[in-house]
Amino acid sequence: MKGDIIMSRPTKSILIIEDETDLSKILALNFTQEGFDVHRYESGENILNAIKKYTPSVILLDLMIPDKDGFEVCKEIKSHPEYCYIPVLIMSARNQEYNIISGLEIGADDYITKPFSIGVLVAKVRAILRRQRILNELKTRIMEFEALKIIPEQYDCYVDKERISLNPTEFKILCCMANRAGWVFTRNQLINASKGEGYVVTDRMIDVMIASLRKKLGNMSHLIETVRGVGYRLRYQQC
């Protein structure tokens, strides 16, 4: 007698928050084929309950959804101490630069404008999960530069023993430079390190993020150096 075939559940899950039913179904079909356990929602209401229930590996979030818009939902997720680590990829027909910048500044891990290629979206999700794995591998490291202390495992950053609040994008950029202190990173290299290859970026967007980082680092802001005509680096002197 042949044994029963046991189908294992996918180890990756994805939460799709999209009120366009046809698009939501297409996304669900494609990500199911990619091996994801897919959960679909049409509004921003009670999303934290959905996250608690399904523990998604990544969240796809439309901006123009009922009840709460995507910006509100993203802020809610990224300000929650238990869920802020979950990557959020914004999908939106709003393709103006200020919309993209706003999405990234509130903590979104990537932004794709509609209409988009499903293949490109899948590639972006794969890239996000690869970056998550790399960050997980670096979790046990503690990096110190003068009075700056970075603890990747806890997503924490301290200056003079005082905790500094960084959004996920700022934290990834800082970790990128800290992991290769002394190396000069171009703006595109920094955005690729935090968002993924092929992300549409302008000089202004990365400069805004660096300016925000410097402001939050206070008297350690000098550690982030501008290399004129090239980009930025973290000073090499490590404690």
TORMARRO-231370 format. One line per field, with one value per atom (N, C-alpha, C): residue in one letter; atom name; x, y, z negated. Coordinates in nm, 3 decimals. Example, Ala and Ser with C-alpha at 12.3 -4.5 7.8 and 13.67 -1.06 7.14 Angstrom:
% TORMARRO-231370
code: (A_A_A_S_S_S)
site: (N_CA_C_N_CA_C)
c1: (1.319_1.230_1.320_1.285_1.367_1.290)
c2: (-0.569_-0.450_-0.330_-0.225_-0.106_0.003)
c3: (-0.780_-0.780_-0.780_-0.708_-0.714_-0.787)
% end
This chain:
% TORMARRO-231370
code: (M_M_M_K_K_K_G_G_G_D_D_D_I_I_I_I_I_I_M_M_M_S_S_S_R_R_R_P_P_P_T_T_T_K_K_K_S_S_S_I_I_I_L_L_L_I_I_I_I_I_I_E_E_E_D_D_D_E_E_E_T_T_T_D_D_D_L_L_L_S_S_S_K_K_K_I_I_I_L_L_L_A_A_A_L_L_L_N_N_N_F_F_F_T_T_T_Q_Q_Q_E_E_E_G_G_G_F_F_F_D_D_D_V_V_V_H_H_H_R_R_R_Y_Y_Y_E_E_E_S_S_S_G_G_G_E_E_E_N_N_N_I_I_I_L_L_L_N_N_N_A_A_A_I_I_I_K_K_K_K_K_K_Y_Y_Y_T_T_T_P_P_P_S_S_S_V_V_V_I_I_I_L_L_L_L_L_L_D_D_D_L_L_L_M_M_M_I_I_I_P_P_P_D_D_D_K_K_K_D_D_D_G_G_G_F_F_F_E_E_E_V_V_V_C_C_C_K_K_K_E_E_E_I_I_I_K_K_K_S_S_S_H_H_H_P_P_P_E_E_E_Y_Y_Y_C_C_C_Y_Y_Y_I_I_I_P_P_P_V_V_V_L_L_L_I_I_I_M_M_M_S_S_S_A_A_A_R_R_R_N_N_N_Q_Q_Q_E_E_E_Y_Y_Y_N_N_N_I_I_I_I_I_I_S_S_S_G_G_G_L_L_L_E_E_E_I_I_I_G_G_G_A_A_A_D_D_D_D_D_D_Y_Y_Y_I_I_I_T_T_T_K_K_K_P_P_P_F_F_F_S_S_S_I_I_I_G_G_G_V_V_V_L_L_L_V_V_V_A_A_A_K_K_K_V_V_V_R_R_R_A_A_A_I_I_I_L_L_L_R_R_R_R_R_R_Q_Q_Q_R_R_R_I_I_I_L_L_L_N_N_N_E_E_E_L_L_L_K_K_K_T_T_T_R_R_R_I_I_I_M_M_M_E_E_E_F_F_F_E_E_E_A_A_A_L_L_L_K_K_K_I_I_I_I_I_I_P_P_P_E_E_E_Q_Q_Q_Y_Y_Y_D_D_D_C_C_C_Y_Y_Y_V_V_V_D_D_D_K_K_K_E_E_E_R_R_R_I_I_I_S_S_S_L_L_L_N_N_N_P_P_P_T_T_T_E_E_E_F_F_F_K_K_K_I_I_I_L_L_L_C_C_C_C_C_C_M_M_M_A_A_A_N_N_N_R_R_R_A_A_A_G_G_G_W_W_W_V_V_V_F_F_F_T_T_T_R_R_R_N_N_N_Q_Q_Q_L_L_L_I_I_I_N_N_N_A_A_A_S_S_S_K_K_K_G_G_G_E_E_E_G_G_G_Y_Y_Y_V_V_V_V_V_V_T_T_T_D_D_D_R_R_R_M_M_M_I_I_I_D_D_D_V_V_V_M_M_M_I_I_I_A_A_A_S_S_S_L_L_L_R_R_R_K_K_K_K_K_K_L_L_L_G_G_G_N_N_N_M_M_M_S_S_S_H_H_H_L_L_L_I_I_I_E_E_E_T_T_T_V_V_V_R_R_R_G_G_G_V_V_V_G_G_G_Y_Y_Y_R_R_R_L_L_L_R_R_R_Y_Y_Y_Q_Q_Q_Q_Q_Q_C_C_C)
site: (N_CA_C_N_CA_C_N_CA_C_N_CA_C_N_CA_C_N_CA_C_N_CA_C_N_CA_C_N_CA_C_N_CA_C_N_CA_C_N_CA_C_N_CA_C_N_CA_C_N_CA_C_N_CA_C_N_CA_C_N_CA_C_N_CA_C_N_CA_C_N_CA_C_N_CA_C_N_CA_C_N_CA_C_N_CA_C_N_CA_C_N_CA_C_N_CA_C_N_CA_C_N_CA_C_N_CA_C_N_CA_C_N_CA_C_N_CA_C_N_CA_C_N_CA_C_N_CA_C_N_CA_C_N_CA_C_N_CA_C_N_CA_C_N_CA_C_N_CA_C_N_CA_C_N_CA_C_N_CA_C_N_CA_C_N_CA_C_N_CA_C_N_CA_C_N_CA_C_N_CA_C_N_CA_C_N_CA_C_N_CA_C_N_CA_C_N_CA_C_N_CA_C_N_CA_C_N_CA_C_N_CA_C_N_CA_C_N_CA_C_N_CA_C_N_CA_C_N_CA_C_N_CA_C_N_CA_C_N_CA_C_N_CA_C_N_CA_C_N_CA_C_N_CA_C_N_CA_C_N_CA_C_N_CA_C_N_CA_C_N_CA_C_N_CA_C_N_CA_C_N_CA_C_N_CA_C_N_CA_C_N_CA_C_N_CA_C_N_CA_C_N_CA_C_N_CA_C_N_CA_C_N_CA_C_N_CA_C_N_CA_C_N_CA_C_N_CA_C_N_CA_C_N_CA_C_N_CA_C_N_CA_C_N_CA_C_N_CA_C_N_CA_C_N_CA_C_N_CA_C_N_CA_C_N_CA_C_N_CA_C_N_CA_C_N_CA_C_N_CA_C_N_CA_C_N_CA_C_N_CA_C_N_CA_C_N_CA_C_N_CA_C_N_CA_C_N_CA_C_N_CA_C_N_CA_C_N_CA_C_N_CA_C_N_CA_C_N_CA_C_N_CA_C_N_CA_C_N_CA_C_N_CA_C_N_CA_C_N_CA_C_N_CA_C_N_CA_C_N_CA_C_N_CA_C_N_CA_C_N_CA_C_N_CA_C_N_CA_C_N_CA_C_N_CA_C_N_CA_C_N_CA_C_N_CA_C_N_CA_C_N_CA_C_N_CA_C_N_CA_C_N_CA_C_N_CA_C_N_CA_C_N_CA_C_N_CA_C_N_CA_C_N_CA_C_N_CA_C_N_CA_C_N_CA_C_N_CA_C_N_CA_C_N_CA_C_N_CA_C_N_CA_C_N_CA_C_N_CA_C_N_CA_C_N_CA_C_N_CA_C_N_CA_C_N_CA_C_N_CA_C_N_CA_C_N_CA_C_N_CA_C_N_CA_C_N_CA_C_N_CA_C_N_CA_C_N_CA_C_N_CA_C_N_CA_C_N_CA_C_N_CA_C_N_CA_C_N_CA_C_N_CA_C_N_CA_C_N_CA_C_N_CA_C_N_CA_C_N_CA_C_N_CA_C_N_CA_C_N_CA_C_N_CA_C_N_CA_C_N_CA_C_N_CA_C_N_CA_C_N_CA_C_N_CA_C_N_CA_C_N_CA_C_N_CA_C_N_CA_C_N_CA_C_N_CA_C_N_CA_C_N_CA_C_N_CA_C_N_CA_C_N_CA_C_N_CA_C_N_CA_C_N_CA_C_N_CA_C_N_CA_C_N_CA_C_N_CA_C_N_CA_C_N_CA_C_N_CA_C_N_CA_C_N_CA_C_N_CA_C_N_CA_C_N_CA_C_N_CA_C_N_CA_C_N_CA_C_N_CA_C_N_CA_C_N_CA_C_N_CA_C_N_CA_C_N_CA_C_N_CA_C_N_CA_C_N_CA_C_N_CA_C_N_CA_C)
c1: (0.085_0.000_0.087_0.057_0.137_0.102_0.205_0.182_0.118_0.051_-0.011_0.095_0.068_0.158_0.123_0.218_0.195_0.250_0.161_0.200_0.246_0.370_0.420_0.372_0.345_0.303_0.421_0.392_0.500_0.564_0.695_0.765_0.761_0.719_0.710_0.562_0.527_0.389_0.389_0.283_0.274_0.133_0.127_-0.001_-0.021_-0.129_-0.159_-0.275_-0.251_-0.356_-0.386_-0.491_-0.521_-0.671_-0.736_-0.881_-0.922_-0.828_-0.860_-0.864_-0.983_-0.999_-0.922_-0.931_-0.863_-0.712_-0.655_-0.511_-0.475_-0.555_-0.528_-0.526_-0.619_-0.625_-0.503_-0.462_-0.345_-0.220_-0.206_-0.091_-0.092_-0.211_-0.222_-0.181_-0.226_-0.194_-0.043_0.019_0.162_0.246_0.210_0.292_0.266_0.147_0.124_0.214_0.226_0.315_0.461_0.494_0.631_0.657_0.555_0.574_0.533_0.457_0.413_0.276_0.256_0.124_0.063_-0.043_-0.095_-0.222_-0.228_-0.347_-0.383_-0.511_-0.553_-0.651_-0.630_-0.722_-0.751_-0.871_-0.913_-0.911_-0.885_-0.883_-0.774_-0.753_-0.649_-0.699_-0.825_-0.882_-0.835_-0.800_-0.762_-0.642_-0.552_-0.436_-0.342_-0.329_-0.242_-0.291_-0.422_-0.476_-0.439_-0.442_-0.405_-0.258_-0.174_-0.031_-0.005_-0.075_-0.060_-0.102_-0.207_-0.261_-0.170_-0.114_-0.044_0.109_0.160_0.304_0.366_0.329_0.379_0.529_0.591_0.732_0.749_0.646_0.650_0.506_0.487_0.354_0.353_0.256_0.233_0.118_0.141_0.044_0.010_-0.118_-0.166_-0.189_-0.169_-0.190_-0.337_-0.409_-0.548_-0.643_-0.657_-0.744_-0.846_-0.960_-1.064_-1.023_-1.099_-1.086_-0.961_-0.844_-0.718_-0.638_-0.574_-0.491_-0.359_-0.286_-0.164_-0.059_-0.051_0.045_0.016_-0.112_-0.150_-0.117_-0.148_-0.122_0.028_0.108_0.253_0.308_0.263_0.307_0.270_0.148_0.100_0.188_0.223_0.306_0.446_0.506_0.645_0.665_0.556_0.568_0.537_0.498_0.464_0.592_0.623_0.750_0.765_0.655_0.663_0.664_0.612_0.594_0.677_0.751_0.823_0.931_0.975_1.080_1.025_0.893_0.834_0.845_0.904_0.919_0.784_0.773_0.652_0.690_0.625_0.646_0.519_0.529_0.413_0.391_0.264_0.223_0.127_0.151_0.064_0.069_-0.045_-0.049_0.008_0.033_0.093_0.242_0.280_0.420_0.501_0.442_0.516_0.629_0.738_0.855_0.823_0.740_0.714_0.635_0.552_0.481_0.579_0.673_0.773_0.859_0.906_0.988_0.912_0.785_0.703_0.690_0.667_0.655_0.781_0.895_1.023_1.054_1.021_1.055_0.973_0.853_0.775_0.811_0.910_0.963_0.939_0.869_0.849_0.983_0.990_1.116_1.136_1.028_1.038_0.908_0.908_0.793_0.790_0.676_0.662_0.537_0.548_0.436_0.356_0.225_0.134_0.126_0.107_0.107_0.249_0.263_0.395_0.396_0.515_0.533_0.528_0.450_0.445_0.584_0.657_0.792_0.883_0.871_0.953_0.912_0.783_0.735_0.787_0.778_0.828_0.978_1.052_1.197_1.225_1.145_1.164_1.139_1.035_1.006_1.120_1.170_1.285_1.404_1.430_1.543_1.524_1.402_1.374_1.403_1.359_1.380_1.527_1.601_1.746_1.813_1.774_1.832_1.798_1.675_1.636_1.725_1.754_1.839_1.980_2.031_2.165_2.168_2.063_2.056_2.049_1.974_1.963_2.098_2.179_2.312_2.406_2.377_2.461_2.409_2.302_2.233_2.322_2.412_2.490_2.602_2.627_2.736_2.694_2.788_2.770_2.882_2.845_2.944_2.951_3.073_3.093_3.191_3.155_3.238_3.230_3.339_3.339_3.220_3.130_3.017_2.894_2.909_2.799_2.805_2.694_2.685_2.564_2.588_2.482_2.465_2.342_2.312_2.210_2.255_2.161_2.055_2.091_1.996_1.872_1.891_1.781_1.727_1.785_1.750_1.765_1.872_1.895_2.021_2.016_2.130_2.139_2.262_2.282_2.391_2.371_2.474_2.491_2.614_2.641_2.544_2.518_2.434_2.286_2.250_2.109_2.055_1.941_1.885_1.834_1.871_1.829_1.726_1.614_1.507_1.532_1.556_1.575_1.466_1.418_1.323_1.401_1.334_1.405_1.500_1.461_1.548_1.675_1.661_1.778_1.870_1.810_1.890_1.969_1.906_1.974_2.089_2.067_2.173_2.291_2.261_2.367_2.443_2.371_2.437_2.522_2.472_2.548_2.683_2.684_2.809_2.896_2.833_2.909_2.976_2.910_2.968_3.093_3.105_3.223_3.275_3.302_3.348_3.473_3.474_3.586_3.563_3.475_3.442_3.353_3.370_3.285_3.171_3.049_2.931_2.867_2.835_2.760_2.616_2.542_2.401_2.324_2.351_2.281_2.318_2.443_2.482_2.408_2.393_2.322_2.175_2.113_1.972_1.952_2.046_2.036_2.052_2.139_2.161_2.038_1.958_1.842_1.712_1.710_1.586_1.593_1.710_1.721_1.762_1.821_1.867_1.750_1.774_1.674_1.576_1.593_1.501_1.526_1.419_1.433_1.464_1.579_1.623_1.677_1.661_1.720_1.821_1.911_2.008_1.937_1.827_1.755_1.707_1.657_1.602_1.707_1.826_1.928_1.986_1.995_2.046_1.953_1.821_1.724_1.743_1.765_1.784_1.912_2.020_2.147_2.133_2.065_2.044_1.966_1.865_1.786_1.871_1.956_2.046_2.140_2.201_2.294_2.225_2.105_2.032_2.005_1.966_1.935_2.061_2.174_2.298_2.358_2.310_2.354_2.503_2.571_2.715_2.802_2.739_2.811_2.783_2.719_2.684_2.809_2.921_3.046_3.099_3.048_3.094_3.052_2.941_2.897_2.961_3.055_3.130_3.082_3.076_3.044_3.173_3.176_3.289_3.241_3.284_3.230_3.241_3.129_3.126_3.112_3.111_3.101_2.983_2.987_2.880_2.911_2.896_2.912_2.988_3.046_3.110_3.101_3.118_3.128_3.276_3.319_3.459_3.514_3.639_3.697_3.730_3.764_3.808_3.701_3.728_3.634_3.691_3.604_3.649_3.683)
c2: (-0.120_0.000_0.124_0.209_0.330_0.427_0.495_0.594_0.719_0.792_0.918_1.020_1.103_1.213_1.332_1.376_1.490_1.617_1.712_1.839_1.934_1.977_2.070_2.211_2.285_2.424_2.511_2.614_2.705_2.767_2.787_2.849_3.001_3.053_3.198_3.236_3.349_3.395_3.542_3.579_3.715_3.768_3.891_3.958_4.063_4.049_4.143_4.230_4.361_4.457_4.539_4.501_4.558_4.547_4.661_4.658_4.634_4.630_4.592_4.440_4.385_4.240_4.163_4.207_4.134_4.131_4.247_4.253_4.166_4.174_4.095_3.945_3.900_3.758_3.718_3.806_3.778_3.767_3.861_3.858_3.730_3.694_3.575_3.450_3.441_3.325_3.316_3.430_3.428_3.397_3.454_3.429_3.289_3.235_3.096_3.004_3.035_2.957_2.973_3.084_3.107_3.041_2.973_2.900_2.975_3.084_3.162_3.116_3.127_3.114_3.254_3.272_3.405_3.437_3.560_3.609_3.746_3.763_3.885_3.965_4.097_4.189_4.305_4.362_4.469_4.605_4.613_4.743_4.745_4.865_4.880_4.858_4.819_4.801_4.669_4.673_4.552_4.478_4.551_4.486_4.428_4.494_4.441_4.304_4.286_4.155_4.050_4.090_3.998_3.960_4.058_4.032_3.937_3.961_3.873_3.730_3.717_3.585_3.508_3.578_3.509_3.524_3.622_3.650_3.648_3.743_3.742_3.768_3.708_3.734_3.869_3.914_4.042_4.088_4.219_4.278_4.361_4.334_4.417_4.510_4.641_4.739_4.843_4.846_4.952_5.078_5.194_5.318_5.358_5.337_5.385_5.271_5.248_5.142_5.203_5.135_5.189_5.192_5.269_5.279_5.356_5.300_5.369_5.365_5.478_5.471_5.401_5.367_5.291_5.358_5.491_5.563_5.539_5.548_5.525_5.383_5.287_5.146_5.121_5.178_5.159_5.218_5.338_5.400_5.313_5.258_5.174_5.050_4.987_4.868_4.901_5.006_5.038_5.100_5.146_5.200_5.095_4.975_4.868_4.791_4.779_4.717_4.571_4.498_4.357_4.334_4.429_4.407_4.499_4.592_4.691_4.629_4.507_4.441_4.380_4.364_4.299_4.392_4.347_4.433_4.471_4.597_4.648_4.702_4.652_4.700_4.771_4.901_4.980_4.965_4.943_4.941_5.058_5.141_5.257_5.315_5.371_5.445_5.585_5.624_5.756_5.749_5.805_5.792_5.921_6.022_6.145_6.121_6.194_6.175_6.195_6.294_6.322_6.208_6.137_6.020_5.908_5.885_5.780_5.813_5.938_5.980_5.964_6.006_5.995_5.850_5.761_5.619_5.563_5.601_5.551_5.611_5.737_5.804_5.753_5.697_5.642_5.496_5.444_5.313_5.202_5.231_5.126_5.076_4.948_4.888_4.897_4.922_4.942_5.005_5.051_5.121_5.088_5.039_5.010_5.080_5.141_5.218_5.134_5.154_5.086_5.164_5.093_4.947_4.892_4.772_4.713_4.570_4.521_4.383_4.293_4.185_4.090_4.031_4.007_3.953_4.046_4.176_4.275_4.276_4.271_4.270_4.147_4.030_3.908_3.920_3.977_3.995_4.088_4.194_4.287_4.217_4.134_4.062_3.966_3.896_3.807_3.884_4.003_4.085_4.130_4.168_4.208_4.094_3.974_3.859_3.820_3.839_3.815_3.910_4.037_4.136_4.103_4.054_4.014_3.901_3.804_3.693_3.741_3.833_3.888_3.961_4.041_4.112_4.013_3.905_3.804_3.740_3.720_3.661_3.755_3.885_3.984_4.023_3.956_3.996_3.997_3.900_3.887_3.989_4.063_4.161_4.288_4.344_4.476_4.564_4.675_4.764_4.895_4.938_5.061_5.152_5.279_5.383_5.506_5.531_5.638_5.616_5.713_5.697_5.638_5.594_5.532_5.380_5.320_5.175_5.124_5.023_4.968_4.821_4.781_4.641_4.589_4.527_4.481_4.385_4.297_4.198_4.263_4.378_4.446_4.564_4.583_4.701_4.828_4.831_4.943_5.020_5.149_5.237_5.331_5.348_5.432_5.535_5.654_5.757_5.801_5.787_5.818_5.743_5.615_5.525_5.563_5.660_5.698_5.641_5.570_5.505_5.609_5.588_5.676_5.602_5.666_5.603_5.625_5.515_5.520_5.438_5.486_5.403_5.292_5.188_5.074_5.112_5.208_5.248_5.314_5.404_5.470_5.368_5.272_5.173_5.087_5.048_4.966_5.042_5.170_5.251_5.264_5.289_5.301_5.170_5.057_4.926_4.897_4.936_4.915_4.984_5.110_5.185_5.131_5.091_5.042_4.909_4.824_4.695_4.708_4.821_4.847_4.987_5.009_5.140_5.181_5.304_5.355_5.344_5.255_5.244_5.359_5.405_5.511_5.447_5.481_5.429_5.540_5.508_5.603_5.604_5.704_5.711_5.588_5.544_5.427_5.301_5.289_5.172_5.168_5.284_5.289_5.256_5.308_5.280_5.134_5.079_4.937_4.848_4.890_4.812_4.808_4.914_4.920_4.887_4.898_4.877_4.768_4.745_4.644_4.701_4.618_4.659_4.707_4.805_4.851_4.951_4.990_5.087_5.225_5.293_5.425_5.525_5.590_5.677_5.807_5.913_6.041_6.080_6.171_6.219_6.277_6.345_6.410_6.308_6.194_6.096_6.044_6.007_5.954_6.065_6.186_6.298_6.331_6.320_6.343_6.241_6.114_6.009_6.030_6.068_6.093_6.212_6.318_6.436_6.398_6.313_6.269_6.186_6.099_6.018_6.108_6.204_6.294_6.370_6.415_6.490_6.402_6.277_6.187_6.143_6.136_6.095_6.205_6.328_6.437_6.459_6.451_6.480_6.372_6.266_6.164_6.177_6.286_6.305_6.315_6.357_6.373_6.240_6.128_5.997_5.968_6.028_6.012_6.123_6.086_6.184_6.190_6.311_6.330_6.327_6.243_6.241_6.311_6.433_6.519_6.455_6.455_6.401_6.251_6.185_6.038_5.991_6.017_5.970_5.989_5.881_5.891_5.771_5.790_5.679_5.704_5.594_5.603_5.601_5.689_5.700_5.565_5.539_5.407_5.374_5.477_5.448_5.374_5.249_5.165_5.134_5.138_5.110_4.964)
c3: (0.000_0.000_0.000_0.091_0.101_-0.012_-0.062_-0.167_-0.111_-0.198_-0.157_-0.125_-0.027_0.007_-0.081_-0.159_-0.249_-0.184_-0.162_-0.102_-0.212_-0.207_-0.309_-0.280_-0.387_-0.370_-0.328_-0.248_-0.210_-0.333_-0.327_-0.440_-0.431_-0.315_-0.296_-0.285_-0.343_-0.330_-0.286_-0.218_-0.167_-0.193_-0.240_-0.266_-0.158_-0.081_0.028_-0.014_-0.020_-0.057_0.068_0.140_0.272_0.297_0.329_0.349_0.495_0.587_0.725_0.732_0.736_0.723_0.830_0.956_1.064_1.042_1.004_0.980_0.860_0.755_0.635_0.666_0.750_0.787_0.870_0.962_1.045_0.958_0.864_0.774_0.690_0.639_0.557_0.636_0.759_0.843_0.866_0.901_0.931_0.808_0.694_0.574_0.517_0.540_0.503_0.584_0.714_0.801_0.761_0.696_0.649_0.513_0.460_0.335_0.210_0.225_0.110_0.062_-0.067_-0.127_-0.120_-0.041_-0.008_-0.087_-0.138_-0.209_-0.152_-0.116_-0.048_-0.136_-0.135_-0.202_-0.109_-0.119_-0.028_-0.092_-0.222_-0.290_-0.396_-0.451_-0.552_-0.693_-0.708_-0.841_-0.902_-1.030_-1.107_-1.048_-0.984_-0.923_-1.029_-1.142_-1.247_-1.295_-1.297_-1.334_-1.230_-1.103_-0.995_-1.005_-1.037_-1.051_-1.168_-1.277_-1.394_-1.361_-1.280_-1.246_-1.150_-1.048_-0.940_-0.944_-1.018_-1.025_-0.884_-0.799_-0.661_-0.651_-0.549_-0.521_-0.455_-0.383_-0.313_-0.292_-0.282_-0.263_-0.135_-0.047_0.071_0.039_0.052_0.003_0.109_0.149_0.238_0.155_0.217_0.143_0.137_0.246_0.254_0.219_0.089_0.038_-0.058_-0.079_-0.167_-0.314_-0.391_-0.537_-0.579_-0.552_-0.578_-0.450_-0.414_-0.293_-0.324_-0.217_-0.234_-0.320_-0.313_-0.395_-0.543_-0.581_-0.721_-0.764_-0.676_-0.709_-0.726_-0.634_-0.642_-0.772_-0.807_-0.932_-1.052_-1.048_-1.158_-1.173_-1.062_-1.066_-1.115_-1.057_-1.087_-1.226_-1.287_-1.423_-1.529_-1.484_-1.579_-1.615_-1.744_-1.784_-1.742_-1.726_-1.689_-1.538_-1.461_-1.318_-1.229_-1.288_-1.209_-1.120_-1.154_-1.075_-0.946_-0.934_-0.816_-0.696_-0.586_-0.468_-0.407_-0.368_-0.303_-0.165_-0.062_0.074_0.118_0.144_0.186_0.336_0.374_0.514_0.535_0.634_0.650_0.790_0.831_0.957_0.939_0.815_0.789_0.818_0.931_0.974_0.958_0.893_0.871_0.770_0.790_0.705_0.558_0.525_0.383_0.318_0.397_0.342_0.310_0.402_0.381_0.260_0.252_0.139_0.009_0.008_-0.114_-0.158_-0.061_-0.094_-0.156_-0.101_-0.153_-0.289_-0.307_-0.433_-0.550_-0.525_-0.636_-0.662_-0.585_-0.618_-0.518_-0.404_-0.304_-0.253_-0.224_-0.180_-0.029_0.044_0.188_0.236_0.359_0.416_0.565_0.613_0.756_0.808_0.924_0.978_1.078_1.076_1.168_1.299_1.411_1.426_1.417_1.366_1.353_1.407_1.433_1.476_1.354_1.361_1.251_1.226_1.335_1.322_1.243_1.269_1.195_1.048_1.022_0.883_0.809_0.872_0.809_0.781_0.877_0.859_0.742_0.726_0.615_0.481_0.477_0.353_0.320_0.421_0.398_0.344_0.402_0.357_0.213_0.177_0.039_-0.057_-0.022_-0.110_-0.118_-0.006_-0.011_-0.110_-0.103_-0.195_-0.340_-0.362_-0.497_-0.548_-0.459_-0.500_-0.534_-0.453_-0.480_-0.613_-0.639_-0.767_-0.883_-0.863_-0.969_-0.999_-0.893_-0.911_-0.986_-0.977_-1.044_-1.183_-1.224_-1.347_-1.470_-1.478_-1.601_-1.612_-1.505_-1.509_-1.583_-1.656_-1.716_-1.662_-1.601_-1.539_-1.618_-1.647_-1.724_-1.652_-1.642_-1.580_-1.670_-1.744_-1.844_-1.939_-1.951_-2.043_-1.976_-1.850_-1.777_-1.792_-1.830_-1.847_-1.769_-1.684_-1.600_-1.635_-1.668_-1.702_-1.602_-1.493_-1.390_-1.442_-1.534_-1.585_-1.645_-1.705_-1.772_-1.691_-1.572_-1.491_-1.575_-1.654_-1.745_-1.707_-1.737_-1.715_-1.834_-1.888_-2.005_-1.979_-2.031_-2.033_-2.177_-2.228_-2.369_-2.461_-2.427_-2.505_-2.504_-2.420_-2.406_-2.276_-2.285_-2.167_-2.066_-1.941_-1.831_-1.747_-1.719_-1.640_-1.491_-1.419_-1.274_-1.208_-1.091_-1.017_-0.945_-0.895_-0.835_-0.722_-0.638_-0.527_-0.578_-0.675_-0.733_-0.800_-0.871_-0.940_-0.841_-0.730_-0.630_-0.565_-0.536_-0.476_-0.572_-0.700_-0.799_-0.814_-0.819_-0.830_-0.707_-0.591_-0.467_-0.475_-0.516_-0.526_-0.641_-0.752_-0.867_-0.836_-0.757_-0.722_-0.636_-0.567_-0.483_-0.515_-0.643_-0.686_-0.608_-0.562_-0.484_-0.334_-0.291_-0.150_-0.110_0.012_0.064_0.145_0.108_0.176_0.261_0.385_0.466_0.417_0.458_0.419_0.467_0.589_0.642_0.566_0.522_0.444_0.310_0.248_0.120_0.136_0.241_0.260_0.298_0.375_0.411_0.288_0.196_0.075_-0.014_-0.009_-0.096_-0.025_0.109_0.183_0.288_0.345_0.449_0.582_0.666_0.797_0.883_0.966_1.061_1.004_0.878_0.819_0.878_0.918_0.977_0.865_0.874_0.766_0.823_0.748_0.784_0.677_0.711_0.613_0.491_0.516_0.407_0.303_0.349_0.255_0.158_0.209_0.120_0.033_0.088_0.010_-0.107_-0.083_-0.191_-0.302_-0.264_-0.365_-0.445_-0.377_-0.446_-0.540_-0.494_-0.580_-0.705_-0.689_-0.803_-0.900_-0.845_-0.928_-1.009_-0.943_-1.012_-1.125_-1.099_-1.201_-1.323_-1.299_-1.410_-1.486_-1.417_-1.483_-1.569_-1.553_-1.640_-1.635_-1.751_-1.755_-1.691_-1.640_-1.564_-1.414_-1.376_-1.234_-1.146_-1.207_-1.129_-1.078_-1.135_-1.090_-0.946_-0.903_-0.764_-0.682_-0.599_-0.521_-0.377_-0.324_-0.183_-0.101_0.000_0.093_0.219_0.235_0.340_0.478_0.548_0.683_0.691_0.573_0.573_0.489_0.358_0.271_0.125_0.044_-0.100_-0.155_-0.275_-0.344_-0.495_-0.570_-0.715_-0.749_-0.836_-0.871_-0.917_-0.878_-0.898_-1.043_-1.124_-1.260_-1.336_-1.371_-1.444_-1.581_-1.682_-1.819_-1.836)
% end
